[in-house]
Amino acid sequence: MVENEVSINGRFSMKINFNLKGIGGKKSQIWLTTTINKERVRAYTGLLIEPEFWIKTTRTQVGERASEDSALGNVQLKYNKGINKGLKKILGYCHEYGIQVSQSHLMSNGMEHNAKNFTNFINGKIRGVEANTRKNPVEFINAYIERKSQMVNKDTQRKIVNGTIYNHRNALKRLQKFCEDKHIRLVWELFNTQLEERFTAWMMSKNYTANTIASQYSIMKVWLSEAEIQGLITDKSFHRYRTKCQDVENVYLTEEDINKIYAINFEDEAVKEQINPREQIEITRDLFVVACWTGLRFGDWKDLSGANIINDTMIVHTHKTNTTVVIPLHPMVKDIIAKYNGVLPKSTHKTHTLKHIRKCAELAGINEQVSLGRVKGGQSVIRTGTKSQFIMNHTARRSFATNMYLRGVPSISIMAITGHTTEANFLKYIKVDKLQHAKIVAQAFAH
């Protein structure tokens, strides 16, 4: 509990309050307020909290503070305790101020108790303690990323996934590399109207894709919005950074492709000669095929050992969206589950998984030539190769959505399994060419 009364041996007393100031986002700023000689004094503490976790002074409990209710969960509880620790530290600064004022008669340069002196003293303490973090964007962003790793997604009530933290750290490294190459100091003043043009040109010269560039600015806007809230950046230019991603061409596996992959016989001598017997390539193949018939993300199909299988359905609680999906079991999936006596194994590491999947596609003879277009380094690039070379872990989910769509399953039913909440995002997964669209319409005419 935060005590908000400062008293020094009867010679000095001061009542401190902490109040919230809304700033338009989810979090509010915590401000110190007091009255000195009938003059209202306010100072920003540098702390932020969501109003729902804030407790005001009551008759039985003195001092505004963050809730430390254990029911909040470990992550939020840890954050709130950090807020209260910060408030106590600031009250300690107020106590230091009180000592200086109360002992001013003993000093040649004594401090008079007034609004100006208090404001200068308390702001100097708060800003001084955080000077390095607040003035140095790299330290500020690193501190934000560290906090983010402990944050909770407000929509799912789950911790931020590791992939998001990885992307933030990569974005910071990319920005630092740009500054290093261009001999630019990474300071808050860097984020002006000229940055986007210069930074984009540099990323294009490094052959980054259009979506990587868009993602870079999307992540930077998160940091800069936080810095703006804390008064570290006043240039509004960053709000106009472009973050729109482009649709990327990707392959999908037809039902015939999936059948070929499932038909691989790993006991065949010719196959054995092409694989490392110590690797779990057969397990990877089986899990990938399951994913092709369930539409699950890699984050979910990499470990289905705890999946709930009831009455020819698989019930999975997805990690990314924190939703439960009910998936009917394809005969091929039933066979794979039976193969492992009802408990599916865990996959190997993501990198090895991708290597295994592409090897399986190669062994299955999925070698048709494909050409995929993308924007890279500011230019349209056409990549040509065998379909097996372009398969990704996510191809399974894309294949499920496309194959079900081609079977005529209503989009809303497919979305109920994939977990997509908007048809626009769902349709990005559908990899159907013009000829296939024409066949779908012709079938409709036939009925």
N, C-alpha and C positions, 0 to 999 in steps of 0.2 A: 504494500500500500504506500502511496506517495503522500507524505506529510507536506502540507503547503503553507506552514507557518514558520517563518525565520525569526528567531529571537536570540539576542546576544546579551546575556547578563543584565537584563533589564534596561540596557542603554540603547538598544536598537530592536525594533520589531517591524516586521513586514509580512503582509499576506500576499502569497503568490497563487495565481490561478492558471490553469492550462485549459485553453479552449480550442475548439476546432473551427477551421475556416475552409469552407467548400471551395474547390477549385475546378469543378466541372467534371472530374474523373471519378473513379471509384473510391479513391483515397482522399482524405482531407488533411490539410496541414495542421500541425499542433502548434499553437502560439502561446507564449507566456504573456500574461497580462497582470498588471498591478496598478495601484494608484499611489502617486507620490506628491504630497502637497496639493491634493485635489486635482492633479494632472494625470490623465490616463496614459499609461505606458504599455507598449506592445513590442514583442520581439519574436521572430520566427525561430523555433527550436531546431529546424532542420529535420524534424521527424514527421512521418506520415502514417496514417492509420485509417482503416475503413470505419465509418461512424458506428456500424453495428457492433464493433468490438470496444467501443469507448464507454466508460462509466463515469458519470458525473458525481459530484459531491452529494452525499445524502446526510441525513441527521445522525446516522450511526457510523458512517465511514467518511473520513475527511480526506480530501484530495482527489482530483480527477486523475484517471489512470486507465490503462488498457486492462481489459478483462483477463484474468488468469484462471478461467474456468477449465478444468481438465477435460470437459466434454468437447472442447474446441478441436481436440486432436493435437498430436505432438508438434506438427509443423507450425500451425497458427499459434499454439501456446508458446513455443520458443520465440516466435516473432514478437508476440505481445510482451513477454518478459523482457525482451531486448528494449522495447519501447519504454517500459517502466524503469529499466536500468538507466536509460538515457535521461529520463525526467529527473531521477534522483541525482544524477551527475550535475544537471543544470541547477537543481536546488542547492547543490553543494557550491556552485559558483555564486549563487545568491548569498549563501552563508559567508563566503570569502569577502564579498562586497560589504556585508554587514559588519564584519570584523574590521575592515579598513575604515569604514565610516565611524564606528564606535571608538576606534583608537586614534582617530584623526587628531585629537588634542595632544597626543604624544609625539606626533610627527610634524616636522617642519613643512612637509608638503601634504598635509592632511586632505582628505577627500570630503567634500560637502555632499550631504544626502539630497540629491535632486534628480529630476527625470533625465536630464542630459547625461549626467555622470553615470547613472545606473545603466542607461541604454548603451553607452559607449563601452562600459565595463562588461556587461553581459554579452553583447554582440562580439566583442573582442575575444572573450573566452570561447563562445560557441564556434565562431568562425576560425579561431586560432587552432582549436583542437582538431578541426576537420579540414584545415587549410590544404594539406597535401592532396587529400582525396577529392576535395571539391575543386581545386584549381587545376588539377592534372586529369584530363579526360581519360587517360588510360587507367589510372587507379580508380577513378569513379566508375568506369565501365566494368572493370574487373570486379569491383565490389558489388555492382548491380548483378552481374552474372552469378556471383557466389550466392547472393541473396535469392536470385531466381531459382537456383538449384534446390532451394528449400521451400519455394512458393507452392501454392496450391492453385490449380486451374479452377476458376470460379464456376465454370460450367459443369465440370466433371467431379469436382471436389477431390481430385487426385493430384499428387505431386507432378510438377512439370517433367515431361519425359526426357530421358538422357539425350535423345536426338536433337531436341530443341536447344539444350545447353551446348551441345557439340557445335551446332550451327552458329550460335552466338560467339563462341570462342573463335571459330574459323573466320567469321566476319570481322572481328577485331584484328586478327592476324593479317587479314587482307588489307585492312585500312592502314595498319602500321607499315606493311610492305610498300604500299603506295607512297606514304610519306617519306619512307627511307629512300625509295628510288628517285623521288622528285625533290629530295632535300628540303622537305617542308616540316615545320614544327607542328606536332599534333596538339593544338591548343583549341579552346572553345571557339575562337574567332575563325577557325578553319571552315566551320560549317556555315558558309554563306552562299550567295547565289551562284558563284563561280565554281564551287566544289563539284556539283553534280556533273557539269560538262567535263571538267578535268579528270575526275575520278572515273567516269564512264569511259572516256577515251583510253585511259590507262588499262582498265579492265578488258576493253575490247582488244587492245594490243597484246594482252596476255591470253587471248582466245577464250575468255570466259563466255559461257552461253548467255543468251538474253535472260533466261530464267534465273541464272545465278546472280546476274547483275540486279535484277528486280528484287530478288531475295535479300541481297546486300543492303539495299536502301530500306526495305521493309524492316529489317532488324535494326538498322541505324536509327530509324524513326522512333523505335521503342526506347532506345537509350536517350535520345535527344528530347523526347517528350518528358521523360523522368527528370532530365537536367533542367528543362524549362520550368517544371513545377518547382524545383528547388532554387530557381532564380539564377542558374549558372549560365544560361544562354538566352539572349533576348532577340537574336535574329530569327525571324519566322520562316526563313527560306526553306528549311528542312521539311516543312509541312507539304511542300510542292514536289518533293522528290518522287519520281515515278516508281511505283511498286507493282504494276500490273504484269502478270506473268503471261507468257504465250503458251498456246497449246502445243505440245511436243508430239511428234509422230513416234509411235511405239508399235512393236509387234504384239500379236496375241497368238495363242495356240488354238488351232481348230480341234474339234473333237477327235478327228483322225490323228492329229499330232499327239494328243494326250494318250490315245490308245497305243500308239507306237512306243512312247516312252514307258508306259506301263508294261508293255510286252517284252522289255529288255530282260534277257536271261543272264544274270550275273554269274551263273555256274558254267556258262559257255566258255570254252577255252579261248576262243577268239576275243571275247569280251574281257576275260581275265588279263590278257596280255596288254590291254590298253588302260587298265586302271590300277591304282595302288590298293592292294588287298587290305592294307591297314586302315584305310579311310572308310568312313561310314556312308559311302556313296549310295548304297541301296536304301538305307534309311532316309537319306535326303530325297531320293527319287519318290519313295512312298509318301512322304509328307508333302512334297510338292504336288503330287497327283491329288492328294486329299484337298490341298488348297485350290487346285483347279476346279474342283467340284463343290467347294464350299464358299469361295470368294473371300476367304480370310486374308488379312494383312500378315506380312511376315512376323510382325510383333506378336501375333496371336497363334499362327500355326507353328512357330518354332518350338512351342511347348504346349501340346494338347494332352499331356499326361493326366491333367485334371479335368478334362472335358466331360460334361455330363451327357451321357448317351441314354436316351429313353425313347422306346417305341419308334425306332427307326428315325430318330432325329438327334441332332447334336446341339446342345445348348452351350453357348460360349459367351462369357462376359468379356467384351473387347476392351483392350487396354487404352487405346487412343481416345475413344469417345465415351468410355465408361457406360456402355449400353449392352444389354443382353440380346443376342440374336438366336433365333431358333432355325436350324438348317436341316432340311430333309436329307437323308443319306442316299447318295447315288450308290448303285450296286457295287461299283468299283471301290468306293469308300468303305462299304460294309466288309468287303473281302480283306481290305488292308487292316481294318480294326480286328477282324478275326485272326489275321496272321500274327498279330501281336497280343493275342489272348485278351482283347478288350481294352488294353492300355497302350495308347500310342507312345512311341519313344520321343525323346527330345532331339532337336536338330543340333548340328554342329554350329560353329561360329558362322556369322553372316557371310563373311568373305569366302570361306570354304564352301558354304552352301551354294553360292552363286557359281563357283567353279564346278561343283558337282552337277548342278542343273544343266549348265552348258555342255558338259561332257556327255550327259545323258541324252541331250538333244542331238548331239553329234553321233552317238552310238545308235540312236534311233533313226538316223538318216534324214533328219529334218534339215536338209541342206539347200532348200530352194533359195534362189537369189532374191534379195529384197533391197530396196533403196529407200532410205529415210532422210527427210529434210529437217534441218534445224538451223537456227541463227547462232553463229559462233564467231566471236571477234568482230561483230557488226556486219557479218556477211552470211548469206544463205549458203549452207554447206550440205551437200548430198553425200551421205555415207552409204556405201554399197558393200554387201557381204552376204553370208548365209544367215538364215533366220536364227540358227543356233547361237550365232555370235552376238545377237542383239537381245537375247532373253535376259530378263532381270528377275530378282526375287518377286517383284511386284507383278510380273507377267501372269502369274497364276490368278490373281484377283481380277486382272483385266480380261483374262480368257474366260473366266466364269461369267462375268457380266455380259461379254459379247456373245458367247455361245447361248446363254439363256435368252438374250434378246433375239437372236436369230431363230430360236425355237418358237418365238412368238409369245414368250412369257411377258405379261404386262410389266412395264417399268416399275410401277409401284410395288409389285411383289418382289422383284429383284432387289430394289432398294431396301426392302424390309430385311433382307438377308445381308446385303453389303453394308448396311448402316448409313447409306447416304441420306442426307436430310433435304437436299435440293436436287431437282431433276437436272439443273444446269451442270452441277458437278458430276452427277452420275453419267451424263451423256459424254463427258470427256473420256470416260473409260471405254465407250463403245467404239471399237475399231472396225467399222463397216465401210467398205468402199462403195463407189457409185453403182457398180454392177450389182452388188448384194442388195443395196437399197431398192434397185429396180426390181429384183426378184421378189422382195418382200411385198412390194406394191402389186406386182403381177399375181402373187398368191392371193392377196386380198380381193383382187378383181375376180379371180376364179371362184371365190366363195360367194 
